[in-house]
Amino acid sequence: MIALPADARTHALMYHDAVSGDPDSSGFPGPGPAHYKLPWATFVDHLDRIDAAVSGPPDTVEDILAGRAGPRSWSLTFDDAGTSALAIGEELRRRGWRGHFFVTTGLMGTPGFLAEPGIRELSGMGHIIGSHSVSHPDRMSALERVEIAHEWRASVEALSELIGADIRSASLPGGHYSRHVALAAADAGIEALFTSEPVRKPRSVGCLLIGRVSIRRNTSAADAARTAAGDLRPWLREYAAWNLRKPIKALGGERYEQLRGRLLGTLAERRHA
C-alpha cells in the first residue's frame, strides 16, 4: 500500500503532440487525434504560462510514489510517443523539467512514432518512460482479461529491456477504465496508472490511479496554467463534462468513437473551407 499525505493532490496534465506544420506528422493521423495536437508555438506558450503560475518544477511519478506529493503537486504527461516527443523532451529539459512519456510499444518506429533510439534518448534526458500498452486499443476495458494482461506485460517488458530500467508507470489508452485494467497493470509491475478521469485525489486499486485533465488544441494557455496550479474551476468543469460523456461512451461503444471522429472531421473541414 502506498502511503500518501492526506493533502496530496496530483494536478496532472495530459498532452499528446506539439507540432510545427502538418498535425499528421506526429502520432496518430486524422481529425480525431488532431484535436489533441497543439501547434508548437501554442505549446511553448502553455509552458511559459504554467511556469509563471506554479511554484516549482513538475513532480514525477517517482516523487508521488515516494509520498512527496503535496497539495500543489503537478505533473506533465505525454501519450503515444509520437515523433514530436523528442522536441518536447528537449524543451522540457531546457527548463529543467522532467515529463512522462507513455509509449505504445507496438507502434515504435512506424510512421509518426518514435523508434527505439528516440525512446532511449528521451530516457537519457531524464524523462520518465512508461507504458501506453502494446496496440493502443480504443476500449481496453472491453478486452478479455488475458488480452489486457498481455497489453500491459508485453509493453512493460519491451520498454524495460529497451531503457535498462524498471517501468513503474503507465497511462490508459482510450480512456475506458475498469478495475480489471488496473489490477492487470499492477500484476505487470506498474505502480502508478494515469487515467483520463479529471480527478485530483489519487486512489489505490492494486496500483495508484492518478487522474489527468486532457489538453486539447483549443485549450487556452491560461486554462492549462490554472489546471497545473490547482485552481479547482477547470478541474470541476472537466469533471462535469467527463461524467456527461461517460455513459454515452459506455453505451455507444465503437459507434461513439466513429461518430466522434466524423464530427471532428466535419468541423476541421469547415475551419479550412
N, C-alpha and C positions, 0 to 999 in steps of 0.2 A: 504494500500500500504506500502510495506517495503522499508524504506529509507536506501540505501546502499551508502557508499562512492563511488565517481566517479572512484577511482582507485582500487576498490575491485576486487580481484581475488580469486577464491576458487580452490586451487590445491588439488582436492580430488582423492585419490587412492582407487580403488575398488578391494578388496581381497575377497576370499571365504574361503577356508580352508587351514590350515597348519598342516600336518600330519606326524606322525612317523610310517613308515611301509605302510600298505595297504591303497591306496587312497580311497577305498570304505568304510573305517572305519568311515568316517565323511562326511555328506552331501549326495548329490545325487550320486548313483553309475554309473559306466560305463566310457568309454574312453572320451566321450564329456566333462562331468563335471571334469574328472581328469586333463584336460588341464588347469584348473584354480586352481588346488591344489598344493601348494608348499610343498616340504619336509621341516620338521621342522627346520633343520639346515640352509637351504636356507632362510627361512622366518626370522630367527633371524639375519642372515647376512644382509637382506634387512633393518631391523630396525636399525642395527648398522650403516649402510651406510647412511640411511636417517638422523639419529641423527647427524652425522658428517656434513651433508650438509645444515641443516636448522638452524634457529636462535632461535628456541623455541619449546615448545610442540605443538601438533596439536590443531587447533581450533575445537570447536564443533558447531553443528547447533545452539546452544544457542548463541554463540558468533556471528555467521553470522547473525542471525535474529535480534540481538541487534545492528547491524551496526558496529561491531568491526572488521570486515574482511578488511584487508588492501591488498596491492599488493603482500605480501609474505604469505598470509594465506594458510594453508594446513590442510588436514583432512585425517583420516583413516576410511574406511568403510569396513564392512564385511557382505556379503549377505548370506542368507539361515539359519543361526544359526545351523550349523552342530555341532556335539559333540566336535569338536576341538575348538569351540568358548570359552569354559571355560579356556583352557590353553592359548589361545591367550589373553583373558582378563587379566589373571594373569601376563603375560609377559608385557603387556602394563602398568598395574598398577605398576609393579616393576620399570618401567622407569618414573613413574609419568605422564603417558599419558592417555587420555580418547579417546575411539573409539566409533564408531557407529555400532551397531549390529542389522541388519534388519531380522525380524523373519517371517517365513511362518507359520502362526498360525495353519493351518490345519495339519501340519506335526509334531507339537510338540509331543515329546515322542515316535515317530515312529523310526524304526531302522535308525541310522545315524544322528538323530537330537536331540537337547536338549529338555528335558522335562521341565515342568513349574518351578520346583525348580531351574534348571540351569539358566533359564531366569531371575528369581528373584535374583539369586546370581550375575549375570552379572550386573544387575541394582544396586545391593548393592555395587559393586566395584566402582561405579561412572560412568559407561559407559552409553551411550545413547541407549535406546531401541526404535526401530522404526518398522514400518510395512513393510513387503515384500509380502503383500496380504494374502489371505486365502489359495489358492490352487496352487500358482505359475504357472499361465497359461503361456504357451510358447508365445502366441501372445495376450497380454491383450488388445491391441488396436482393435482387431478383435471381441471382445466380444460385446454383446448387452449392451447398456448403463446401464440397470438395473443390469446386471451381474457385470459390472465394479464397480458400486456403492456398491454392496454387498461385493466385494473383499476388498475394502478399509474399508468400515464402520464396517463390522463384525470383521476384523482384528484389527482395532483400538480399538474397544470396548473390545475385549478379552484381548488385551495387557494392556490397561488402568486399567482394573479390576485386572489383574494379578500383576502389579507392583505398583498400587495405585497412578498413576501419569498420567497426560495428555500425549498423544502420539502426538508429533508435527512434526515428520519427517517420511519419508518412502523412499524406493527405488523401482524402477520399475523392476519387474521380466521380463526376456526375452529380454529386450532392445527395445521392439516395442512401441514407444511413439506416442501418439496423443493428441490433445488439450482436447478431451473428457476425457482422462485418468487423466490429470492434474486438470481439473475442478471438476471431481468426487472426486479426492483426497482432494481438497480444501473443498468441501462440507462435507467431513468426518472429517474435523478438522485438516487436515495435512497442515502445513505451509511451509514446505520445502520438495521437491521431488527430490531425487538424481536419475539421469538418467545414461545411459551408453554412452551418447554422450560426446566425449572428448573435451569439451569447458571449458575455464577458467572463462568466464564472466557470472555470474548468471543473469537470467531474470525472470520476473514475468508473470505467466499465471494462475491467480487465486491463486496459491501458488508460492513460489520461486523455480525455476528449477536450479539445481546445477549439472553440468556435472562432469564426472569422467573418468580417464584413467583406463582401465581394466588391472589388473596384472595377468599374466599367468605363468604357470610353467617355461616357458623358458625366462621370463623377468629377465634381469640381475639386481643385486643389484644396480649397478651403474646407470642404467636407472631409477629404482624406486626412487633413491635419486635425480636424476635430475628432475624427474617429480614433486616430492614433493617440491623441491626448486624453482620451477617456471621456469626452463630452457625451453625456447619456443620450442626447437627442438623435444623432444619426444611428446609434445602436437600436433605439426604440423604433425608429422609422423603418429600419431594415428588418427588424424582428417582426413587425406587423405585416410587412409585405411578404416575408418568408412564410409566415403562418397562413396567409391568404392563398399563396401558391401551393402550399404543401399538399392539401387534399386533392387539388386539381391535378397535380403531378402524379400523385399516387393512383388516382382513378384513370387518368389518361394514358399512363404508361408511355410506350414508344410513340403513340399518336400525339401526345402532348409535345414531345421533342420535335416531331416532324412539323407540326403546325407552328410551333415557335420559330423554327428555322425559316419556314416560308414567310412568316410575318416580318422577321428581321430582314430577310432578303428584299421584300417589297419596300420596306422603309428605306433601306440602303439605296435602292434604285431611285426612289423619289428624291433622296437627298442629292443624287448626282445627275438628276434629269435637267 
